[in-house]
Amino acid sequence: MTSTPPESGFAFRREQFQQMVEDTLAMARRLGASDAGVEVSEGVGLSVSVRLGELENVERNRDKSLGVSIYLGQRRGNASTSDFSPAAIERTVQAAYDIARFTAEDPAAGLPDADDLARPDEVARDLDLFHPWAIDAEHAAAIALRCEDAARATSRLITNSEGAGVSAQQSHFWAGNTRGFRGGYDSSRHHVSVSPIAGRGRGMQRDAWYSSMRDPADLAAPEAVGRYAAERALARLKPRRVPTAEVPVLFESTVAAGLLGSLVAATSGGALYRKASFLLDSLGTRVLPEHVDVFEDPHVRKGKGSAMFDDEGVRTRARRVVDAGLLEGYFLSSYSARKLGLKTTGHAGGSQNLVLTSRLTTPGDTLPAMIRRLRRGLFVTEMMGQGINGVTGDYSRGAAGFWVEDGVIAYPVQEITIAGNLRQMFKDIAWVGADAYASGTRTIGSVLIERMKLAGE
């Protein structure tokens, strides 16, 4: 691993972090820890917002942290500090040790098994995650203004704005434990966003759009982001309500990413060992239709969920999570795996670059084609509220979008609720669009569900 480049804006070099990890582990050993793990990190960034052509806010952030976990057999203590002085680190190690002394034993507690930890050659693989953006507040404000100006210029019906923003963030860390793992990397995440308002008075409608990438060169043009956000807001003008009914529902790709998130939550170790999931004991069973697959690849270059190892240092692997509708794997950390009597899957910290696809999808299944396939029903573009019961799978959330008649958008709708049960909703996925969109660490096209309850007028 090479040293952190000077243009990163970081105050600490990787070599300094490496030494802090070694020193902290040595302190833990001297106190009598049977095992210990340490992570040192630093993040820096700039966020600028504008509104109605004027600079509104400039924020600079610089954060740093050292966290240490100490094990005394199967008792664990954890403490952290933002003070990197040797005396402060020593106090932090002592605090973690004291917490462990008075903590009850937990049979599942402990560092990952040595065989599961990423090797030095795996740690050293470059996934191209670090692209620092040498941007100052003036330049960032200019980009945000271009974005908002493009939105406001789209139509005279764009009457107001909640503002536009530009953010440039980068971080680095180094971690190690007493079982031999050492690793860390630099990463970045940048975005441009805008929220225009269309109409006046009680008829106003707001929407938003953004572009988020690790490499600023990959960001969408600010003018394109602004125009698309404005078009979305304009399309929502003069909404209606619809009668209560049971109809097919098409989820826009950005909203469908939430369905994939619900699948991850229901098959994650914490929910499973607490028996707080509607997909208990679902390994090897059909949870999605036969035509649907879910693939995970942690090693995508520039991927938003890419990493050679998870938060515990366990190596990550590409895998098929769902194969022809059958669930092939859970999302487990070392702790949750032990609680379930299974092996870690390298998911301390969550899922990594998930892609949901359908074997029925063709290149012609664009969003307009999916709307034609919906024929008559609801096209959802926004969800509100958190009405998901992870234990039962019951799903009831506020929604807004468009009513579709004869395969054509008829009018915008709002103030409605859609309801169902996730277990059945997953099985009722009739089609997945070719309009795949990467929303965070999840990539999915628009999703057509055969039937859901719609509560309207």
C-alpha positions in Angstrom: 0.0 0.0 0.0 1.3 3.4 -1.0 1.4 6.4 1.3 -1.7 8.7 1.3 -1.0 11.4 -1.4 -0.5 15.0 -0.2 -3.3 16.4 -2.4 -5.8 14.4 -0.4 -6.2 17.2 2.2 -5.7 14.8 5.1 -3.7 15.8 8.2 -2.4 12.3 8.8 -0.4 10.0 6.6 -1.2 6.3 6.3 2.2 5.5 8.0 1.1 7.4 11.0 -2.1 5.5 11.2 -0.3 2.2 10.9 2.0 3.2 13.8 -1.0 4.2 16.0 -2.6 0.8 15.3 0.6 -1.1 16.3 1.1 1.1 19.4 -2.5 0.6 20.5 -2.4 -3.2 20.0 0.8 -3.3 22.1 -0.9 -1.3 24.9 -3.8 -3.8 24.9 -1.5 -6.8 25.1 0.4 -5.2 28.0 -2.9 -4.9 29.9 -3.6 -8.6 29.4 -6.1 -8.5 26.5 -6.6 -12.0 25.0 -7.5 -10.3 21.7 -7.9 -6.7 20.4 -8.9 -4.8 17.3 -8.1 -1.1 16.4 -9.3 1.2 13.7 -8.0 4.8 13.1 -9.8 7.0 10.6 -10.0 10.6 9.3 -12.5 12.3 7.0 -12.4 15.8 5.4 -14.9 17.5 3.2 -16.6 20.6 1.8 -20.3 21.2 1.4 -21.8 24.2 -0.3 -25.4 25.1 -0.8 -27.1 27.9 -2.7 -30.7 29.1 -3.0 -32.4 31.4 -5.5 -29.1 32.4 -7.0 -27.4 33.3 -3.7 -24.8 31.5 -1.6 -26.6 30.0 1.5 -24.1 27.9 3.4 -20.5 26.7 3.4 -19.4 23.9 5.7 -16.0 22.3 6.1 -15.7 19.1 8.1 -12.7 17.4 9.5 -13.2 14.4 11.7 -10.9 11.8 13.2 -11.4 8.8 15.5 -9.5 5.9 17.0 -11.6 3.0 18.2 -10.4 0.0 20.1 -12.1 -3.3 21.1 -10.6 -5.4 23.8 -11.5 -9.0 24.6 -10.9 -10.8 27.8 -11.9 -14.3 26.7 -15.5 -13.8 25.6 -16.0 -10.5 27.4 -15.7 -7.4 25.2 -15.1 -3.7 25.9 -15.0 -0.9 23.4 -13.9 2.8 23.6 -13.0 5.5 21.2 -11.3 8.9 21.2 -10.7 11.8 18.8 -7.5 12.8 20.6 -4.5 11.1 19.0 -2.0 11.9 21.7 -0.3 8.9 23.3 -1.7 9.7 26.7 -5.3 9.9 25.3 -4.9 6.6 23.4 -3.6 4.9 26.5 -6.6 6.2 28.5 -8.9 4.9 25.7 -7.3 1.4 25.8 -7.6 1.4 29.6 -11.3 2.3 29.3 -12.0 -0.5 26.9 -10.2 -2.9 29.1 -12.2 -1.8 32.2 -15.4 -2.2 30.3 -14.5 -5.7 29.2 -13.6 -6.6 32.8 -17.2 -5.8 34.0 -19.1 -7.1 31.0 -20.8 -10.5 31.0 -19.4 -13.3 28.9 -21.0 -13.7 25.5 -20.3 -17.0 23.7 -20.5 -15.3 20.3 -18.1 -12.5 21.1 -14.6 -12.5 19.6 -12.6 -11.5 16.6 -13.2 -13.3 13.3 -11.3 -16.6 12.8 -7.9 -16.0 11.3 -8.7 -18.1 8.2 -11.5 -15.6 7.3 -9.4 -12.5 7.5 -8.2 -10.9 4.3 -4.6 -11.7 3.3 -2.0 -8.9 2.6 -2.3 -9.5 -1.2 -6.1 -9.1 -1.0 -5.8 -6.0 1.1 -3.4 -4.5 -1.4 -5.8 -4.8 -4.3 -6.7 -1.3 -5.7 -10.4 -0.9 -6.4 -10.0 2.7 -7.6 -12.1 4.2 -4.7 -10.2 7.3 -4.1 -10.6 10.4 -6.3 -10.0 13.6 -4.2 -11.7 16.7 -5.6 -9.5 19.8 -5.4 -12.4 22.2 -5.3 -12.8 25.4 -3.2 -16.0 27.0 -1.9 -16.2 29.4 -4.8 -16.0 26.7 -7.5 -18.4 24.5 -5.6 -20.9 27.4 -5.4 -20.6 28.1 -9.1 -21.4 24.4 -9.9 -24.4 24.5 -7.5 -25.6 27.8 -9.1 -25.4 26.2 -12.6 -27.5 23.3 -11.4 -30.2 25.5 -9.8 -30.2 28.0 -12.7 -30.8 25.2 -15.2 -33.7 24.0 -13.1 -35.3 27.5 -12.8 -34.8 28.1 -16.5 -36.6 24.9 -17.6 -40.1 26.5 -17.3 -41.7 29.7 -16.0 -43.7 27.3 -13.8 -40.6 26.6 -11.7 -41.4 29.3 -9.2 -39.1 28.6 -6.3 -36.3 26.4 -5.0 -35.2 24.6 -1.9 -31.7 25.0 -3.1 -28.9 23.2 -4.8 -25.7 21.7 -3.2 -22.3 20.4 -4.0 -20.4 18.1 -1.6 -16.8 16.8 -1.8 -15.9 14.2 0.8 -12.9 11.9 1.3 -11.7 9.7 4.0 -9.0 7.1 4.9 -8.5 4.5 7.6 -6.2 1.8 8.9 -7.3 -1.2 11.0 -5.6 -4.1 12.6 -6.1 -6.9 15.2 -4.2 -9.4 17.2 -5.0 -12.2 14.8 -2.8 -10.7 12.1 -5.1 -8.6 10.0 -3.8 -5.2 8.8 -5.6 -3.1 6.2 -7.1 0.1 5.1 -7.8 2.3 2.1 -8.6 5.8 1.0 -12.1 6.6 -0.5 -14.1 9.5 -1.7 -17.7 10.4 -2.4 -19.0 13.5 -4.2 -22.4 14.7 -5.2 -24.4 17.5 -6.9 -28.1 17.9 -6.0 -31.1 20.3 -6.5 -34.7 20.6 -5.3 -36.9 22.9 -7.5 -40.5 23.8 -6.7 -43.2 24.1 -9.4 -46.5 26.0 -9.2 -47.8 28.5 -6.7 -49.8 28.5 -3.5 -51.5 25.3 -2.5 -50.7 23.8 -5.9 -46.9 23.8 -5.4 -45.1 20.6 -6.0 -41.5 19.8 -5.2 -39.1 17.2 -6.5 -35.3 16.6 -6.5 -32.5 14.9 -8.3 -28.8 14.3 -7.7 -25.7 12.7 -9.0 -23.3 10.9 -6.7 -20.0 9.4 -7.6 -16.6 8.5 -6.2 -14.8 10.3 -9.1 -16.0 13.9 -9.7 -15.2 13.4 -13.4 -18.1 10.9 -13.4 -20.7 13.2 -12.0 -23.6 14.2 -14.3 -23.4 17.7 -15.7 -25.0 20.1 -13.2 -27.3 21.5 -16.0 -28.6 18.0 -16.7 -29.3 17.3 -13.0 -31.1 20.7 -12.8 -33.3 20.2 -15.8 -34.3 16.6 -14.9 -35.2 17.7 -11.3 -37.4 20.5 -12.8 -39.1 18.1 -15.2 -39.9 15.8 -12.3 -41.4 18.7 -10.3 -43.4 20.0 -13.3 -44.8 16.5 -14.0 -46.3 16.5 -10.5 -48.5 19.6 -11.0 -52.3 19.3 -10.6 -52.3 15.9 -8.8 -55.5 14.0 -8.2 -56.5 11.4 -5.7 -57.7 8.0 -6.8 -60.3 5.6 -5.4 -59.4 2.8 -3.1 -58.6 -0.2 -5.2 -56.4 -3.3 -5.7 -54.2 -2.7 -8.7 -50.8 -3.5 -10.2 -48.0 -1.2 -9.0 -44.9 -0.2 -10.9 -42.0 1.1 -8.7 -39.6 3.5 -10.3 -36.0 2.2 -10.1 -35.0 4.6 -7.4 -38.0 3.5 -5.2 -37.5 -0.2 -6.1 -34.0 0.0 -4.5 -35.9 0.2 -1.2 -37.5 -3.2 -1.9 -34.0 -4.7 -2.4 -33.0 -3.0 0.9 -35.9 -4.7 2.7 -34.7 -8.1 1.4 -31.3 -7.4 2.8 -32.7 -6.3 6.1 -34.8 -9.5 6.4 -31.8 -11.8 5.6 -29.3 -10.0 7.8 -27.8 -11.7 10.8 -29.1 -9.3 13.5 -32.7 -9.7 12.4 -32.3 -13.5 12.0 -30.8 -14.3 15.4 -33.2 -12.1 17.1 -36.0 -13.9 15.3 -37.2 -10.5 14.1 -37.5 -11.3 10.4 -40.3 -12.5 8.1 -37.7 -14.5 6.2 -36.6 -16.7 9.1 -35.1 -20.1 8.0 -35.4 -19.0 4.4 -32.0 -20.2 3.2 -32.5 -22.5 0.2 -36.2 -21.5 -0.2 -37.9 -19.5 -2.9 -38.2 -15.8 -1.8 -38.4 -14.2 -5.2 -39.9 -15.4 -8.5 -38.0 -18.0 -10.5 -37.0 -15.4 -13.1 -35.2 -13.1 -10.6 -31.6 -13.2 -9.5 -29.6 -11.1 -7.1 -25.8 -10.9 -7.5 -23.3 -9.2 -5.2 -19.8 -8.1 -6.3 -17.7 -6.2 -3.7 -14.9 -5.8 -6.1 -16.4 -3.4 -8.7 -13.9 -0.6 -9.5 -15.2 2.7 -8.2 -18.2 0.9 -6.8 -20.1 2.7 -4.0 -20.2 -0.6 -1.9 -16.8 -1.9 -3.0 -14.2 -3.2 -0.5 -11.8 -6.1 -0.3 -12.7 -6.7 3.3 -15.6 -5.9 5.6 -15.6 -3.8 8.8 -14.0 -6.7 10.7 -11.3 -7.4 8.2 -13.0 -10.5 6.8 -12.4 -11.0 3.0 -15.3 -10.2 0.7 -16.4 -12.4 -2.2 -18.6 -12.1 -5.2 -21.6 -14.3 -4.9 -25.1 -15.0 -6.1 -27.4 -14.1 -3.2 -30.6 -15.2 -5.0 -30.5 -17.7 -7.8 -33.7 -18.3 -9.8 -35.6 -17.0 -6.9 -33.9 -19.2 -4.3 -32.1 -17.5 -1.4 -28.5 -18.7 -1.5 -26.9 -16.6 1.2 -27.6 -14.5 4.3 -25.7 -11.3 5.3 -23.7 -12.2 8.3 -20.9 -10.7 10.5 -18.7 -12.9 12.6 -20.9 -12.3 15.7 -24.3 -12.9 14.0 -22.9 -16.0 12.3 -21.8 -17.5 15.6 -25.3 -16.7 17.1 -26.8 -18.7 14.2 -24.2 -21.5 14.2 -23.1 -20.4 10.7 -19.9 -18.9 9.1 -19.5 -15.2 8.5 -20.2 -14.0 5.0 -18.1 -10.9 5.3 -20.9 -8.5 5.9 -20.0 -6.6 9.0 -21.0 -3.2 7.7 -23.7 -4.3 5.3 -24.2 -5.4 1.7 -21.9 -4.6 -1.1 -22.9 -3.7 -4.7 -26.1 -5.7 -5.1 -27.7 -6.0 -8.5 -31.2 -7.4 -9.0 -32.0 -8.7 -12.5 -34.7 -10.7 -14.2 -34.2 -13.4 -16.8 -37.2 -12.0 -18.6 -35.8 -8.6 -19.1 -34.8 -7.5 -22.6 -33.1 -4.3 -23.8 -36.5 -3.1 -24.9 -37.9 -3.0 -21.4 -37.3 0.7 -21.0 -39.4 2.8 -18.5 -42.0 3.7 -21.2 -42.2 0.0 -22.1 -42.7 -0.9 -18.4 -45.5 1.7 -18.1 -47.2 0.1 -21.2 -46.8 -3.3 -19.5 -48.5 -1.9 -16.3 -51.4 -0.9 -18.6 -53.7 0.3 -15.8 -52.5 1.0 -12.3 -50.1 3.0 -10.2 -46.6 4.2 -11.1 -44.8 5.1 -7.9 -42.0 7.7 -7.9 -41.9 8.6 -4.2 -42.5 6.9 -0.9 -43.2 8.5 2.4 -43.0 7.1 6.0 -41.5 4.0 7.4 -44.5 1.6 7.5 -42.6 -1.6 7.2 -42.9 -4.3 9.9 -39.7 -6.4 9.6 -41.1 -9.2 11.8 -44.3 -9.8 9.8 -43.4 -8.2 6.4 -46.5 -6.0 6.6 -45.9 -3.0 4.3 -48.0 0.2 4.3 -46.5 3.5 3.1 -47.6 6.8 1.8 -46.9 7.2 -1.9 -47.0 9.6 -4.8 -46.6 9.1 -8.5 -48.8 8.7 -11.6 -52.0 7.0 -12.6 -51.7 4.9 -15.7 -54.5 4.1 -18.1 -54.1 2.1 -21.3 -50.4 2.0 -20.8 -50.1 5.8 -20.8 -49.6 8.2 -17.9 -52.9 9.9 -17.3 -52.3 12.2 -14.4 -50.2 12.7 -11.2 -51.5 11.3 -7.9 -50.7 12.0 -4.3 -52.1 11.5 -0.8 -52.4 7.7 -1.2 -51.2 4.7 0.7 -50.1 1.4 -0.8 -50.2 -1.7 1.3 -49.3 -5.4 1.1 -46.9 -7.9 2.6 -43.3 -8.1 1.5 -43.2 -11.9 1.4 -46.1 -11.8 -1.1 -44.8 -8.7 -2.9 -41.5 -10.3 -3.6 -43.2 -13.4 -5.1 -45.5 -11.1 -7.1 -42.7 -9.4 -9.0 -43.9 -9.8 -12.6 -41.3 -7.9 -14.5 -38.1 -5.9 -13.9 -37.2 -3.1 -16.3 -33.9 -2.6 -18.2 -33.8 1.0 -16.8 -31.3 -0.1 -14.1 -30.2 2.7 -11.8 -27.5 2.5 -9.1 -29.0 3.9 -5.9 -26.2 3.8 -3.4 -24.9 0.2 -3.2 -28.0 -1.2 -4.9 -28.7 -1.4 -8.7 -32.2 -2.3 -9.9 -34.6 -1.4 -12.7 -38.2 -0.4 -12.3 -40.2 -3.3 -10.7 -43.7 -4.3 -11.6 -45.7 -6.0 -8.8 -48.8 -7.8 -9.9 -51.2 -6.5 -7.3 -51.2 -4.3 -4.2 -53.9 -2.5 -2.1 -54.2 1.2 -2.8 -56.0 3.4 -0.3 -57.1 6.7 -1.8 -60.4 8.6 -1.6 
